[in-house]
Amino acid sequence: MAVLLTGGTGKTSVRIARFLQDAKIPFLLASRRGEAAAPSGMPATKFDWLDDSTFEKPLQHKFPGGEGIYAVYLVAPEVADPAAPMNAFVDYAIKEHGVNRFVLIGVWQHFVDIGVEYCVLRPTWFMENFLEEAHRFTIKGEGKIYTACGDGKIPFVSATDIAAVAFRALTDEKPYNTDYRVLGPELLTYDEIAAKLSSCLGREVVHVKLTDEQRTQRFMSYGLPEHYANFLTSLEVSAASGVEDRMNDAVERVTGRPSQKFDVFAQQHKTAWQ
Ligand SMILES: NC(=O)c1ccc[n+]([C@@H]2O[C@H](COP(=O)([O-])OP(=O)(O)OC[C@H]3O[C@@H](n4cnc5c(N)ncnc54)[C@H](OP(=O)(O)O)[C@@H]3O)[C@@H](O)[C@H]2O)c1
């Protein structure tokens, strides 16, 4: 039995792949860039949500042990209506290739409607945003983090913890057939994140609180289109108003161990900001 990981070059899929490797469960990474961008030594193939001629190849992949794909991890494309291509792929994978389990980030009624095994993950904001997005460069270069999050509290979670929950949902014998909010272990404001980074790096990092307008302009200055800059700003403004202010123990309940604290994450990755 093998697992197909879409979003195969992304933050969560690569980490799920490491759990599968350790458990000796065969897997295939799938994304537009395929092997060209996959970590070395990991099997990968080209797949594009927006081109249904690419749907067949990953599902027919020949694994060395002859295994077939029984579960798929779904990472949605960033388009206005991701449900349309995703529903088409899921229906095709079930009907033509006998896939019976799906795990994804997001909310999706389709699974309930078609009665397939599923688990929906609803993670809060990733700690990896500080490594892989613009924050990394402003922390490193200016000692600053720019947001419109104000004093909003966020239970930042590591992509490794999200991957650990996804791994269990993909591979446990019993299907979960539910949704989980996947949260980190502490509620932190960006001021508190800046203080933790200052102490970890031994130099001052400050949180610069921007207005909505200033934040949108900043996103656009990175080359993002206006509609996407507005969307990202709206997420931060919502966080400022407290929508992320919640805690739970879902990571520990599913994986048997507590989620990773930001201080530990920062220590592990401090070279990224030096
Ligand atoms: N960052 C956060 O704080 C946060 C919080 C909550 C939820 N989320 C959501 O979490 C999900 C998982 O994200 P992630 O961080 O693991 O992924 P990611 O690092 O954002 O990477 C996205 C992946 O999707 C692939 N991709 C993009 N367009 C594609 C297309 N048209 N067809 C096929 N593949 C495509 C990309 O590879 P190629 O370029 O090679 O195609 C890449 O592997 C996303 O839906 C994100 O919105 C993120």
The ligand as a Gaussian input file, in Angstrom:
#p B3LYP/6-31G(d) Opt

LIG

0 1
 N        1.370000      28.883000       5.863000
 C        0.392000      28.907000       6.759000
 O        0.486000      29.535000       7.822000
 C       -0.896000      28.162000       6.485000
 C       -1.897000      28.149000       7.449000
 C       -3.064000      27.411000       7.225000
 C       -3.227000      26.719000       6.035000
 N       -2.240000      26.774000       5.086000
 C       -2.468000      25.957000       3.857000
 O       -1.759000      24.764000       3.997000
 C       -1.696000      24.110000       2.730000
 C       -0.390000      23.310000       2.657000
 O        0.605000      24.118000       2.309000
 P        2.142000      23.717000       2.280000
 O        2.788000      24.801000       3.090000
 O        2.400000      22.320000       2.601000
 O        2.412000      23.906000       0.727000
 P        3.369000      25.003000       0.087000
 O        4.685000      24.943000       0.771000
 O        2.619000      26.291000       0.003000
 O        3.542000      24.420000      -1.375000
 C        2.491000      24.331000      -2.332000
 C        2.710000      23.066000      -3.163000
 O        1.670000      22.951000      -4.142000
 C        2.282000      22.710000      -5.424000
 N        1.392000      23.312000      -6.414000
 C        1.052000      24.620000      -6.518000
 N        0.197000      24.777000      -7.574000
 C        0.002000      23.533000      -8.105000
 C       -0.760000      23.026000      -9.217000
 N       -1.498000      23.833000     -10.009000
 N       -0.748000      21.688000      -9.459000
 C        0.005000      20.864000      -8.702000
 N        0.744000      21.275000      -7.643000
 C        0.747000      22.603000      -7.356000
 C        3.663000      23.330000      -5.338000
 O        4.634000      22.676000      -6.140000
 P        4.951000      23.065000      -7.671000
 O        5.277000      24.531000      -7.666000
 O        6.106000      22.171000      -8.033000
 O        3.707000      22.727000      -8.418000
 C        4.028000      23.016000      -3.879000
 O        4.530000      21.711000      -3.782000
 C       -1.922000      25.202000       1.694000
 O       -3.205000      24.984000       1.115000
 C       -1.952000      26.488000       2.544000
 O       -2.838000      27.447000       2.012000
 C       -1.072000      27.441000       5.289000

